[in-house]
């Protein structure tokens, strides 16, 4: 009998059968299945106990060290490796404390939200994902806009989007409206902040990012930012307004600025 190791190992290895010269193929998978529910719960409890033992000063409650839903999400992100999940979750909880995420509110971001540079759309896309829209032409980092205020607005909107996830949905859609984008709208530091926030503190929450009608002047920024994204770069799609209308929304749910 001959054994062939096929995808996902990527390389094919053959062991000729000593009984005859013909080859029979047998597929062997190298992918470990996800833990069963009872095993998953044990891993959640293990992380929970380690956090309590090793980081007792971390807050408890929603988004705290004993939040089992949050623990499970970070376990999934770290492929159910307990130590990795503990490390990443600890950083995320500490960041939430330092950034004062729990204190963000409509009132606290009212000023920067009034610029219209970013908002949470009233309707979900056709797949049920909450939609964050960034209007790049309204962002002016070199002028009066405080970068810290833009960061607060970003985190507030992410939190708000996640709170509106329908049952069974886990990801949000990000739209960058790049129409009328000019060099003075470019903000590398803010883009880096966005990437770090999603990768470190909201892993796998971003289902897709649409760059709508990106002008030529945006291309150098993309070439600079793309390596930072790593695997997240595959989530980015450059598209037209027409594609946005046809593939992501209905006539009733399309954001107003994309209607004309």
Secondary structure, 3 states (H helix, E strand, C coil): CCCECCCCCCCCCECCCCCCCCCCCCECCCCCCCCCHHHHHHHHHHHHHHHHHHCCCCCCCCCCCCCHHHHHHHHHHCCCCHHHHHHHHHHHHHHHHHHCHHHCCCCCCHHHHCCCCEEECCCCCCCCCCEEEEEHHHCCCCCCCCHHHHHHHHHHHHHHHHHCCCCCCCCEEEEEECCCCCHHHCCHHHHHHHHHHHHHHCCCCEEEEEEECCCHHHHHHHHHHHHHHHHHHHHEEEECHHHHHHHHCCCCCCCHHHCC
